[in-house]
């Protein structure tokens, strides 16, 4: 069984193909009507009560070329150059790289074991006099119940809270959708995501200023789309019309896909409850995640590589990729920003830096979840996990 499966029903493929043919006939290949329709539909799908900061209205969406571009543009709009950006240690490379590309310095923070997310305590510990932004990552599509507290911490200090919602299409907490907790949010449409358009990203914000500047940045810094007049150091961050129509059609399936993913997750919860020591990441009360990933934590000392290998070789079950197996402060490219790097305050503390992130990155697994997963496939995964875990427990 595949770790991930991209679901485009026949009717959707036919509609996308027909519309793409029309796009090619007209020659309007970028920044056209389908991009605008996709932006409006995505904003509508993530609109809810209390969206954004006080005084702001409904969400505004700006389509871009990737989730990475979305984060970099947001951080450029905020103005983090020469300042610090707090990011969790257990996120993808792009979260920290976007801060660097926007001229900021990533400051890695530890996480809460219950949510795989930043907490008020870990953010407070990472704050510096130069902090410009905090990036809250909704790992696996789970929104931490502490998002409101994190927003207040940032508001009290004049710091921007940015959501990395790459995993969180359609997720919500207390009825409030992903993308509505911070100053702005970046979403990804990479092929593995719940909703995809092949490649692409979306910026969601209630701020008119950020929306305006984001549209300038995505089109190589042009002050006017039709003029050779550049007012920002932008880049070619546009979304193609073909990608936009693909995303527009796929977005209609969001509720359906999330419903099925939650059904699969509920079955996994039942089975894992009978396995002593294999602990699923529990969805907090009030959270309605999209289960982009189904995360479970192996007991200390378990051999994750062996567990994965036996599932694949003996039972033909391939686990989804971790989120993430190597924390950012252990990535060679970010070595100079690691808490134990020479010159960093904790370098001589004698304690492992960011211990919760290091522990959870090393011990978690992600069971396969497909948006059209059959009952037989779910049973196959459950039987395989139980069998392999039993051998693991007896080693």
C-alpha positions in Angstrom: 0.0 0.0 0.0 1.2 3.5 -0.9 2.1 5.9 1.8 0.1 8.6 0.0 -2.4 8.7 -2.8 -3.5 11.7 -4.8 -7.2 11.6 -5.4 -8.8 13.1 -8.5 -12.1 11.4 -9.5 -12.8 10.9 -13.2 -15.3 13.8 -13.3 -12.8 16.2 -11.8 -10.0 15.1 -14.3 -12.4 15.7 -17.2 -13.4 19.1 -16.0 -9.8 20.1 -15.4 -8.7 18.9 -18.8 -11.5 20.7 -20.6 -10.9 24.0 -18.8 -7.1 23.7 -19.3 -7.8 23.3 -23.1 -9.8 26.5 -23.0 -7.0 28.3 -21.0 -4.5 27.2 -23.7 -6.9 28.3 -26.5 -7.3 31.8 -25.0 -3.6 32.2 -24.1 -4.5 33.7 -20.6 -2.0 31.5 -18.7 -1.3 33.5 -15.6 -3.0 36.0 -13.2 -6.3 35.4 -14.9 -9.9 34.6 -14.0 -9.3 31.1 -12.5 -6.6 32.4 -10.2 -9.1 35.0 -8.9 -11.8 32.4 -8.6 -9.5 30.0 -6.7 -8.5 32.8 -4.3 -12.1 33.7 -3.6 -13.2 30.1 -3.1 -10.2 29.3 -0.8 -10.9 32.4 1.3 -14.5 31.4 1.6 -13.6 27.9 2.7 -11.5 29.3 5.5 -13.8 32.1 6.7 -15.1 31.9 10.2 -15.9 33.9 13.4 -13.2 36.2 14.8 -11.1 36.0 11.7 -7.7 37.7 12.1 -6.9 40.6 14.4 -9.5 42.8 15.9 -10.8 45.4 13.5 -10.1 43.3 10.4 -12.8 41.8 8.2 -13.1 38.7 6.1 -10.0 36.8 4.9 -8.3 37.8 1.7 -6.4 35.2 -0.4 -3.4 35.6 -2.7 -2.4 32.7 -4.8 1.4 32.1 -5.3 3.7 29.5 -6.7 4.3 27.4 -3.5 3.8 27.3 0.3 7.4 28.3 0.7 6.8 31.4 -1.4 3.7 32.2 0.7 5.7 32.2 3.9 8.6 34.3 2.5 6.2 36.9 1.1 4.3 37.1 4.4 7.6 37.7 6.3 8.7 40.2 3.7 5.4 42.1 4.1 5.8 42.1 7.9 9.4 43.3 7.7 11.6 40.8 9.5 14.9 41.8 7.8 17.7 41.9 10.4 15.5 40.6 13.1 14.6 37.2 14.7 11.8 34.8 13.7 10.8 32.1 16.1 10.0 28.8 14.5 9.4 25.3 16.0 12.3 22.9 15.7 10.1 20.1 14.3 9.0 21.8 11.1 10.0 21.5 7.5 13.0 23.2 6.0 10.9 25.8 4.2 9.6 27.4 7.4 13.1 28.5 8.6 14.4 29.1 5.0 11.6 31.5 4.3 12.7 33.5 7.3 16.3 33.6 6.1 15.2 34.5 2.5 13.2 37.4 3.9 16.3 38.7 5.7 15.5 37.4 9.2 17.3 35.0 11.5 15.5 31.8 12.6 15.4 31.1 16.3 14.4 27.5 17.0 12.0 26.8 19.8 10.9 23.6 21.5 7.4 22.2 21.4 4.5 20.9 23.5 4.5 17.1 23.4 0.7 17.0 23.4 0.3 19.0 20.2 3.7 18.9 18.3 3.3 22.7 18.3 4.8 25.8 20.0 3.4 26.6 23.4 3.4 29.9 25.4 6.2 28.5 27.5 8.5 27.5 24.6 7.8 30.8 22.7 8.5 32.9 25.8 11.8 31.0 26.4 12.8 31.8 22.8 11.9 35.5 22.7 14.7 38.0 22.1 14.7 41.8 22.0 14.9 41.5 18.2 12.0 39.1 17.7 9.8 40.3 14.8 7.6 37.3 14.3 6.5 33.9 15.6 5.6 31.1 13.1 3.0 28.7 14.5 3.0 25.5 12.5 -0.1 23.3 12.4 1.7 20.0 12.2 -0.4 17.2 10.7 -3.4 19.5 10.4 -3.7 19.9 14.2 -4.3 23.4 15.6 -3.1 23.8 19.2 -5.7 25.0 21.7 -3.0 27.5 22.8 -3.2 29.4 19.6 -5.2 32.2 21.2 -2.6 32.5 24.0 0.2 32.6 21.5 -1.6 35.4 19.6 -2.0 37.4 22.8 1.7 37.0 23.7 2.6 38.3 20.3 0.1 41.1 20.4 1.3 42.3 23.8 4.8 42.6 22.4 4.1 44.0 19.0 5.2 40.8 17.4 3.5 39.2 14.3 2.0 35.7 14.7 2.3 33.9 11.3 0.6 30.6 10.7 2.4 27.9 8.6 -0.8 26.2 7.6 0.8 24.0 4.9 -0.8 20.9 6.5 -4.0 22.5 7.7 -6.5 23.0 4.8 -10.0 22.9 6.4 -8.8 22.4 10.0 -10.3 24.4 12.8 -10.3 24.9 16.5 -13.4 26.0 18.4 -15.0 26.7 15.0 -12.3 29.0 14.0 -10.5 27.9 10.8 -6.8 27.6 10.1 -5.5 30.8 8.8 -7.5 33.0 11.1 -5.4 33.0 14.3 -2.5 35.2 13.1 -1.6 38.2 11.1 -1.4 36.0 8.0 -1.1 32.3 7.0 0.7 30.4 4.3 -0.9 27.2 2.8 0.8 24.7 0.5 -0.7 22.8 -2.5 2.2 20.3 -2.9 0.9 17.0 -4.4 0.7 15.2 -1.0 -1.5 17.8 0.6 -5.2 17.2 1.3 -6.0 19.7 -1.5 -3.5 20.1 -4.3 -3.0 21.8 -7.6 0.4 20.2 -8.4 2.5 23.0 -7.2 1.3 26.2 -5.5 0.5 28.0 -2.3 -1.9 30.5 -0.8 -1.6 33.5 1.5 -4.6 34.1 3.7 -4.8 37.4 5.6 -7.4 39.8 6.9 -4.9 42.7 6.4 -5.5 44.9 3.4 -1.9 46.1 3.6 -0.5 42.5 3.5 -2.8 41.5 0.7 -1.7 44.5 -1.4 2.0 44.0 -0.8 1.7 40.2 -1.4 0.3 40.8 -4.8 3.2 43.1 -5.6 5.8 40.7 -4.3 4.4 37.7 -6.2 4.7 39.5 -9.6 8.4 40.5 -9.4 7.7 43.6 -7.3 5.6 45.4 -9.9 3.6 48.4 -8.7 1.3 47.7 -11.6 0.7 44.4 -13.4 0.9 45.9 -16.9 3.8 48.3 -16.3 7.6 47.9 -16.1 7.7 49.7 -12.8 9.1 47.8 -9.8 8.6 49.0 -6.2 9.6 45.8 -4.2 12.3 43.2 -4.4 9.8 40.6 -5.6 10.2 37.4 -7.6 8.3 35.2 -10.1 6.0 33.8 -7.4 2.8 33.7 -9.6 0.5 30.7 -9.8 -0.4 29.5 -13.3 -4.0 29.4 -14.5 -3.7 25.7 -15.1 -2.7 25.2 -11.4 -5.5 27.5 -10.3 -8.2 25.6 -12.0 -6.9 22.3 -10.7 -7.0 23.7 -7.2 -10.4 25.2 -7.7 -11.9 21.9 -8.7 -10.1 19.9 -6.0 -11.2 22.4 -3.3 -14.8 21.3 -3.8 -13.8 17.9 -2.4 -12.3 19.4 0.9 -15.2 18.5 3.2 -15.6 15.1 1.6 -11.9 14.3 1.9 -11.7 15.5 5.5 -14.7 13.5 6.5 -13.2 10.3 5.1 -9.8 11.0 6.7 -11.5 11.5 10.1 -13.3 8.2 9.7 -10.0 6.5 9.0 -8.4 8.2 12.0 -11.2 7.1 14.3 -10.6 3.5 13.3 -6.9 3.8 14.0 -7.7 5.3 17.4 -9.8 2.2 18.3 -7.0 -0.2 17.3 -4.1 1.7 18.8 -6.0 2.0 22.2 -5.3 -1.8 22.5 -1.5 -1.4 22.0 0.2 -0.6 25.2 2.9 2.0 24.6 2.0 3.1 21.0 0.4 6.4 21.7 -1.6 8.3 19.0 -1.3 12.1 19.1 -4.7 12.9 20.6 -6.9 15.6 19.0 -7.6 18.2 21.7 -11.2 18.9 22.6 -12.6 21.6 20.3 -10.1 20.8 17.5 -11.3 19.4 14.2 -8.2 18.4 12.3 -8.0 17.3 8.6 -5.7 14.4 9.5 -3.2 15.3 6.8 -1.1 13.0 9.0 -2.1 10.4 11.5 0.7 10.6 14.1 1.6 8.0 16.7 4.5 7.9 19.2 6.6 4.8 19.6 7.8 3.8 23.1 11.3 4.9 24.1 14.1 2.8 22.7 11.9 1.4 19.8 13.6 0.9 16.5 11.6 3.0 14.1 13.6 2.0 11.1 13.0 -1.7 11.8 9.3 -1.0 12.5 8.9 0.7 9.1 10.9 -1.9 7.3 8.9 -4.8 8.6 5.6 -3.1 7.8 6.7 -2.6 4.2 8.5 -5.9 3.5 6.2 -8.3 5.3 2.8 -6.6 5.1 3.2 -4.2 2.1 2.2 -1.2 4.2 4.4 1.9 3.7 4.2 4.6 6.4 3.8 8.2 5.4 6.8 10.5 5.9 7.5 11.8 9.4 6.8 15.4 10.5 9.8 15.5 10.8 12.5 13.0 11.5 15.4 15.4 11.8 14.7 18.7 13.8 15.8 21.9 12.1 18.6 22.7 14.5 20.2 19.3 13.5 20.0 20.1 9.8 23.5 21.0 8.4 22.2 24.0 6.6 21.0 25.6 9.8 23.9 24.6 12.0 24.9 28.1 12.9 21.5 28.8 14.4 21.4 25.6 16.6 21.1 26.3 20.3 24.3 24.4 21.0 26.3 26.1 18.2 29.4 28.1 19.3 28.3 31.5 20.5 24.8 30.5 21.4 23.7 30.9 25.0 23.0 27.2 25.6 26.2 25.9 24.0 27.9 25.1 27.3 24.8 24.1 29.2 25.5 20.4 29.0 21.9 19.6 28.3 20.5 18.5 24.9 18.9 21.6 23.2 15.2 21.5 22.5 14.7 18.1 24.2 11.0 17.6 23.4 11.4 18.2 19.7 14.4 16.0 19.5 12.6 13.2 21.3 9.4 13.3 19.3 11.2 13.7 16.0 13.0 10.5 16.8 10.0 8.4 18.0 6.9 9.2 16.0 5.4 7.5 13.0 2.7 8.5 10.6 0.2 5.8 9.5 -1.1 6.1 5.9 -4.3 8.1 5.4 -5.8 8.5 2.0 -8.8 10.7 1.1 -10.5 7.7 -0.5 -9.1 5.0 1.7 -11.2 1.8 1.7 -12.3 -0.2 4.8 -10.1 -3.1 3.6 -7.1 -0.9 3.3 -7.7 0.5 6.8 -8.0 -3.1 8.1 -4.8 -4.1 6.3 -2.9 -1.2 8.1 -4.4 -2.1 11.5 -3.5 -5.8 11.2 0.0 -5.0 10.1 0.7 -2.4 12.8 -0.6 -4.8 15.5 1.5 -7.7 14.2 4.7 -5.7 13.9 4.2 -3.9 17.2 3.8 -7.2 18.9 7.3 -8.4 17.6 8.7 -5.0 18.6 7.4 -5.3 22.1 9.0 -8.8 22.5 12.4 -7.7 21.4 
